[in-house]
Amino acid sequence: MSVHLHFEPAHALIGGAILGVATVGKLLLTGRVLGISGSFKGLVTIGDTSRWRFAFLAGLVGSGLADAYMNPDQVAEPSAGLTRTVVAGLLVGAGSGLGNGCTSGHGICGNSRFAPRSMAYTVLFMATGFAAATLFDTNAALGVNPASALDRMKLPSAEEMIGYGNIIAAAAASFLGLGQLARAHAKKNDGEHTDFHDTLGLVAEVISGFVFGLGLSISGMRRAAKVSGFLSATASSWDPSLMLVMGGAMGLAIPAFARSESETKPHCAREFSVPPKNRGIDKNLLLGGVMFGAGWGLAGMCPGPAIVSFAANPTGTVGAWLLAVVVGMYAQHRVF
């Protein structure tokens, strides 16, 4: 099977904006950074069974199930092969654990806060991802056709644009509604935090996970071949679409993080749980960035997109990759 790539700037930008809406909603309501690997890592390494982790991951899985329902004729694209996929998963798991983040936690949230650690990590995983995809010819492993993606631009149809607009409007309305409920309940209880606020926070986690998963699908981040096409910058089929994903997300996340610094607390939690911005850049962060980028470039997968993909169209290869990520995270936690 040969995979033809298309240059899809509008899909990438709109998908990125949807990722931004999910990031903003989660931050201002629950006070937590939207990091996929961080949500996953706590369960794997220290057995943190906080309800918010399950709620957020349930939302991610739900978006994949919804996509499968809406698009029942999905065909799995070629995988990179089991051995390569497992090695890639181990590297991504260990790297995201060592560097405490991935494309969402560092790439979107950390960079939107202008955190030096996240900027350094992002530069490293991007550079290493480009190198790994190019040196190990991930395009060939994933069956990417060498035809130019830039010559095959694809724009959303009018029907798709209406659907994307509805997603953004529904997500924003849901988050605003939860915030209004939280404020009204706090006012009724003299500003005190109650169990009802915790319940609203869990609902916000589910919605943010669901919306984020939809953004991953729409932007193209779910497709390993699309990621490989972006990272293989010297290939004739180079597809720069995904450059716009982070920009679309950060355009909304930057002002939200700036606002959070002047807020005393989020609407549905007692305090903001945001890592210190000015933590130093250490060797673990740098090594983690290199390992994560290498794994990302080898197979074109990272945690969030893989979880959504497995829910939408479970295949043995994606399942093996996710299992390898878990093993990599656990091994990193035991060794470092």
C-alpha positions, -999 to +999 in steps of 0.1 A: +000+000+000+014+034-010+004+064+010+000+097-009+005+128+012-013+160+007-004+195+019-032+204+043-025+237+059-061+245+069-067+211+085-034+215+105-042+250+116-078+243+126-068+211+143-042+230+162-067+256+173-089+228+186-059+215+206-056+250+219-092+252+230-088+219+249-055+232+265-071+265+276-102+248+290-082+223+311-059+250+324-084+275+335-109+250+349-087+224+365-054+243+369-035+215+352-012+215+322-024+193+293+004+168+290-004+134+276+028+116+287+026+132+321-010+119+326+001+085+315+034+085+334+019+090+368-002+058+364+027+038+351+056+048+373+042+056+407+007+042+406-010+076+410-047+067+405-060+102+408-095+103+392-085+132+369-060+110+351-086+084+342-111+111+333-087+128+308-076+095+293-112+084+290-119+115+270-090+107+246-102+072+241-138+085+236-126+107+208-111+077+190-143+057+195-164+086+182-141+089+151-145+052+145-183+055+147-184+085+123-159+070+099-165+032+100-145+025+068-111+035+082-082+015+067-050+012+087-020+027+069+012+006+067+032+004+099+070+006+103+073-031+113+071-046+147+108-045+157+112-009+147+079+001+163+089-015+196+123+002+196+106+035+188+080+030+216+108+022+242+126+054+232+095+076+234+085+061+267+120+065+283+125+099+267+092+114+277+097+101+312+132+114+315+123+148+300+090+150+318+069+158+287+062+153+250+047+172+221+018+184+242+032+191+276+065+207+264+056+214+227+024+233+233+020+241+270+057+247+280+064+268+249+033+288+254+047+297+289+080+305+273+097+280+297+134+276+288+132+239+296+104+233+272+121+253+245+153+233+248+134+200+249+114+210+218+144+220+198+161+187+206+132+164+199+125+182+166+161+181+155+165+144+165+131+135+150+142+151+116+175+132+118+160+098+127+133+100+101+158+110+074+187+087+083+165+056+088+141+064+059+109+063+079+090+073+048+100+041+031+091+020+062+056+036+063+050+033+025+050+070+018+048+077-019+077+099-031+053+122-050+054+159-039+028+167-012+032+204-020+018+197-055-013+181-039-029+207-017-061+197+000-085+221+017-115+213+039-149+212+022-176+236+032-193+208+052-161+200+070-156+237+079-191+238+094-183+207+114-150+221+127-167+253+136-193+234+156-166+214+174-149+247+185-182+263+195-194+233+214-161+229+233-159+266+242-195+266+253-190+235+274-159+250+292-176+284+297-207+266+311-186+246+335-168+278+346-201+296+352-215+267+372-183+266+393-185+304+400-221+303+409-216+274+433-186+291+449-206+323+454-234+302+470-209+287+494-190+319+504-162+311+480-154+277+495-142+248+474-166+218+475-170+183+462-192+197+435-162+217+421-142+184+420-170+168+400-170+197+376-133+193+373-136+157+363-162+166+337-137+192+324-110+166+322-132+143+301-142+171+277-106+184+273-094+149+265-122+143+240-117+177+223-079+173+223-083+139+206-105+154+179-078+180+173-052+153+169-073+136+143-083+167+123-047+181+123-032+149+109-011+142+140-027+108+143-012+096+110+023+082+114+029+087+076+019+123+079+043+128+108+071+110+089+063+132+058+068+163+080+100+150+097+116+139+064+124+174+053+148+164+025+125+140+008+106+148-024+074+141-006+080+166+022+048+177+038+051+209+060+015+208+071+022+199+107+043+231+112+010+249+116-004+226+143+017+240+172+011+275+159-026+271+159-026+257+195-001+282+209-021+311+195-048+303+220-026+288+248-002+318+251-028+343+263-044+317+285-012+309+304-005+346+307-039+351+323-035+321+346-005+339+362-028+367+374-055+344+386-056+332+422-070+298+414-087+278+387-125+276+386-128+239+396-097+233+418-080+248+449-049+259+431-030+258+398-007+228+394+017+242+369+054+234+370+078+263+378+087+281+346+123+288+354+136+254+364+171+247+351+180+227+320+197+195+331+212+165+314+181+144+320+160+169+301+185+170+272+189+132+270+151+128+272+146+152+243+171+132+222+155+099+230+119+111+225+128+127+192+146+096+180+116+074+188+092+098+173+112+100+141+116+062+138+079+054+137+060+087+135+040+081+167+038+099+201+015+091+231-016+111+225-021+103+188-014+066+194-040+063+222-066+079+200-056+058+170-057+025+190-092+034+202-104+043+167-088+014+149-070-011+172-040-028+155-013-050+169+014-026+158+000+004+176-008-018+206+028-030+207+040+006+205+019+016+234+030-013+255+067-005+246+060+031+258+048+018+292+078-004+295+101+025+285+085+048+311+087+022+338+124+013+330+134+050+330+117+055+364+135+025+379+170+034+364+171+072+368 
